[in-house]
Amino acid sequence: MSGRSDSIRVQINKSKTRFTTNLLWKNNEKWVLGSIIPLVLLIIWEAAARVGLIEAHLLPAPTRIIQEIFEMGAGGTLFSHVGATVFRVATGFFLGTIAAVLLGSAVGYFTVLEKLMDPLIQAFRSIPSLAWVPLFILWMGIGEPSKVTLIAVGVFFPVYLNIVSGIQGVDRKLIEVGKIYGFTSTETLRKIILPASLPSFMVGLRSGMGLGWMFVVAAEIMGASQGLGYLLVVGQNTYSPELIIASICLFAGIGKITDALLKILAERSLRWQDSLSNQR
């Protein structure tokens, strides 16, 4: 009897261990799989640099770049540069998103406003980002307002387009259901249109954040004294490829973190959807 109890206890412990392992793998699967290719590329890069296949003055080894980042951190300059860039992106992202939500909601909901405003906005969207730089410097100088405004412009267009597309793509049958239930225009907007357009809006936020990180480079190149874009200019002027690539890696890492946060927000906001991603 005692042997049978021990056998059952062993089976229970094995089941618990298997369940815990499966749970840990499920929670970390995307991080593990997503890190395989970057790690392989880093190993190849490091090996090629050590055997001399890659010239150090053109493309330093990953260990040299990591050393450069740690040296900036030890010197106290890393966090000031990262903080300045993150502040500019966050401020520009907030302002651009607010403007896009207000204007995009109105244009998407009211046909008259779409006919009046959308052609002009689409024309502005075709203007390259660097074309705004001299104009913003002329209007606002080389201080923070011009940089934040340039980032906000970059964020505005993808968020605006996705909001308009999301609102105009709402199924008319849902609107008819709201009319059957006697919803007012405000209730229809709040209970039907906004939830139905939320997936498109979240895609717009992620796209806007990505463009915000792209536009901050142009913003910081135009006369900044701090920021990761400023480090790119310093690395170019001082012929320091390790500083340039370190700044690019920091852009990539912080940009990935912000995108991951927005993705988590989107997943939690859209749990009510019966979608393929929610079934995985």
C-alpha positions in Angstrom: 0.0 0.0 0.0 2.8 2.3 0.9 4.5 1.6 -2.4 1.4 2.4 -4.3 1.0 5.7 -2.5 4.6 6.6 -3.3 4.0 5.8 -7.0 0.9 8.0 -7.0 2.9 10.8 -5.3 5.6 10.5 -7.9 3.1 10.7 -10.8 1.5 13.8 -9.2 4.9 15.4 -8.9 5.8 14.6 -12.5 2.4 16.0 -13.7 3.1 19.2 -11.7 6.6 19.5 -13.1 5.3 19.0 -16.6 2.5 21.5 -16.1 4.9 24.1 -14.7 7.4 23.5 -17.6 4.6 23.9 -20.2 3.3 27.0 -18.6 6.8 28.6 -18.5 7.4 27.7 -22.1 4.0 29.1 -23.2 4.7 32.4 -21.4 8.3 32.7 -22.7 8.0 31.0 -26.1 7.9 34.1 -28.2 10.8 35.7 -26.3 12.9 32.5 -26.7 12.1 32.0 -30.4 12.4 35.7 -31.1 15.9 35.8 -29.7 17.3 32.9 -31.7 18.0 34.8 -35.0 19.5 37.9 -33.3 21.8 35.7 -31.1 23.0 33.7 -34.2 23.7 36.9 -36.1 25.6 38.3 -33.1 27.7 35.2 -32.8 28.5 35.2 -36.6 29.3 38.9 -36.4 31.6 38.5 -33.4 33.4 35.5 -35.0 33.9 37.4 -38.3 35.3 40.4 -36.5 37.7 38.3 -34.4 39.2 36.4 -37.4 39.5 39.6 -39.4 36.8 39.1 -42.0 35.3 42.5 -40.9 37.5 45.5 -40.5 37.2 47.0 -37.0 37.2 50.6 -38.3 34.2 49.9 -40.4 32.2 47.5 -38.2 33.4 46.9 -34.7 32.7 43.6 -32.9 29.5 43.4 -30.7 31.7 43.2 -27.6 33.3 46.5 -28.5 29.9 48.1 -29.0 28.7 46.7 -25.6 31.9 48.1 -24.0 31.1 51.5 -25.5 27.6 51.5 -24.0 28.9 50.5 -20.6 31.6 53.2 -20.8 28.9 55.8 -21.5 26.9 54.4 -18.6 29.8 54.5 -16.2 30.6 58.1 -17.3 27.0 59.2 -16.6 26.3 60.4 -20.1 24.2 57.4 -21.3 21.1 58.0 -19.2 21.1 61.7 -20.0 21.1 61.1 -23.8 18.6 58.2 -23.5 16.3 60.3 -21.3 16.4 63.3 -23.6 15.4 61.2 -26.6 12.7 59.3 -24.7 11.2 62.5 -23.4 11.1 64.0 -27.0 9.5 60.9 -28.4 7.0 60.5 -25.6 5.9 64.2 -25.8 5.7 64.2 -29.6 3.8 60.8 -29.5 1.3 62.2 -27.0 0.7 65.4 -28.9 0.5 63.7 -32.3 -1.9 61.1 -31.1 -4.2 63.6 -29.5 -4.4 65.6 -32.7 -4.9 62.5 -34.8 -7.7 61.2 -32.5 -9.6 64.4 -32.5 -9.3 65.1 -36.3 -9.4 61.5 -37.4 -12.6 60.8 -35.4 -14.3 63.9 -36.9 -13.2 63.1 -40.5 -14.1 59.5 -40.2 -17.6 60.1 -38.7 -18.7 63.1 -40.7 -18.7 62.8 -44.5 -18.6 66.6 -45.1 -15.4 66.9 -43.0 -13.8 64.1 -44.9 -14.4 65.9 -48.2 -13.1 69.2 -46.8 -10.1 68.0 -44.8 -8.9 64.7 -46.1 -7.4 65.9 -49.5 -5.3 68.5 -47.7 -4.1 66.1 -45.0 -3.1 63.5 -47.7 -1.1 66.2 -49.5 0.7 67.0 -46.3 1.4 63.3 -45.7 3.4 63.2 -48.9 5.9 65.8 -47.7 9.2 64.1 -46.6 10.0 64.5 -43.0 13.3 66.4 -43.6 11.4 69.0 -45.6 9.8 70.2 -42.4 13.1 70.7 -40.6 14.1 74.1 -42.1 10.6 75.5 -41.7 10.3 74.4 -38.1 13.7 75.8 -37.3 12.7 79.1 -38.9 9.4 79.3 -36.9 10.6 77.9 -33.6 14.3 77.9 -33.5 16.5 74.8 -32.8 15.1 74.3 -29.2 12.8 71.6 -28.0 9.5 72.9 -29.6 10.8 72.3 -33.1 12.0 68.8 -32.3 8.8 67.8 -30.5 6.7 69.3 -33.3 8.6 67.3 -36.0 8.0 64.1 -34.0 4.3 64.9 -33.5 4.0 65.4 -37.3 5.5 62.0 -37.9 3.2 60.3 -35.4 0.1 62.1 -36.5 -0.4 60.6 -40.0 -0.4 56.8 -39.3 -2.6 57.3 -36.3 -5.0 59.5 -38.3 -5.2 57.2 -41.3 -5.9 54.2 -39.1 -8.6 56.0 -37.1 -10.3 57.2 -40.3 -10.0 53.7 -41.8 -11.3 52.0 -38.7 -14.3 54.2 -38.3 -15.3 54.1 -41.9 -14.8 50.3 -42.0 -17.4 49.7 -39.2 -20.1 47.2 -40.4 -23.3 49.1 -41.2 -25.3 46.2 -39.8 -23.9 47.1 -36.4 -25.1 50.6 -36.8 -28.6 49.3 -37.8 -28.6 47.2 -34.7 -27.9 50.3 -32.6 -30.8 52.1 -34.3 -33.1 49.1 -33.5 -32.2 49.4 -29.9 -32.8 53.1 -29.9 -29.2 54.3 -29.4 -28.5 58.0 -29.7 -25.6 59.2 -31.8 -23.4 59.5 -28.7 -24.3 55.9 -27.6 -23.7 54.6 -31.2 -20.3 56.3 -31.2 -19.4 55.0 -27.7 -20.9 51.5 -27.8 -20.5 50.5 -31.4 -18.2 52.7 -33.6 -15.3 53.2 -31.1 -15.0 49.5 -30.0 -15.3 48.3 -33.7 -12.5 50.7 -34.8 -10.3 50.0 -31.8 -8.1 47.3 -33.6 -7.3 49.7 -36.4 -6.5 52.4 -33.8 -4.1 50.2 -31.9 -2.3 49.4 -35.2 -2.1 53.1 -35.8 -0.5 53.7 -32.4 2.2 51.1 -33.1 2.9 52.6 -36.5 3.0 56.1 -35.1 5.4 55.1 -32.3 7.7 53.5 -34.9 7.7 56.7 -37.0 8.2 58.7 -33.8 11.5 56.9 -33.3 12.4 57.6 -37.0 11.6 61.2 -36.8 13.5 61.8 -33.6 16.7 61.1 -35.5 16.0 63.9 -37.9 14.8 66.1 -35.0 18.0 65.6 -33.0 20.3 66.0 -35.9 19.1 69.6 -36.3 21.1 71.2 -33.5 20.6 69.0 -30.4 23.2 68.9 -27.7 21.8 65.7 -26.1 20.1 62.6 -27.3 20.9 59.4 -29.3 20.6 61.3 -32.6 23.2 63.7 -31.3 25.5 60.7 -30.5 25.1 59.6 -34.2 26.5 63.0 -35.3 29.3 62.9 -32.7 30.3 59.4 -33.9 30.3 60.6 -37.5 32.4 63.7 -36.8 34.9 61.8 -34.6 35.1 58.7 -36.9 33.8 56.4 -34.1 31.8 53.6 -35.7 31.4 51.9 -32.3 29.5 55.0 -31.0 27.3 55.2 -34.1 26.4 51.5 -33.9 25.9 51.7 -30.1 23.4 54.5 -30.7 21.6 52.5 -33.4 21.4 49.5 -31.1 20.0 51.7 -28.3 17.4 53.0 -30.7 16.5 49.5 -31.7 16.3 48.2 -28.1 14.2 51.1 -26.7 12.0 51.1 -29.8 11.4 47.4 -29.4 10.5 47.9 -25.7 7.9 50.7 -26.5 6.4 48.6 -29.3 6.1 45.6 -27.0 4.3 47.7 -24.4 1.9 49.0 -27.0 1.4 45.4 -28.2 0.6 44.2 -24.7 -1.9 47.1 -24.4 -3.5 46.1 -27.7 -3.8 42.5 -26.6 -5.5 43.4 -23.3 -7.8 45.9 -25.0 -8.9 43.4 -27.7 -9.4 40.3 -25.6 -13.1 40.5 -26.4 -12.4 39.8 -30.0 -12.8 36.3 -31.4 -9.6 36.6 -33.4 -6.9 34.2 -34.5 -4.3 35.8 -32.2 -6.6 35.4 -29.1 -7.0 31.7 -29.8 -3.2 31.0 -29.7 
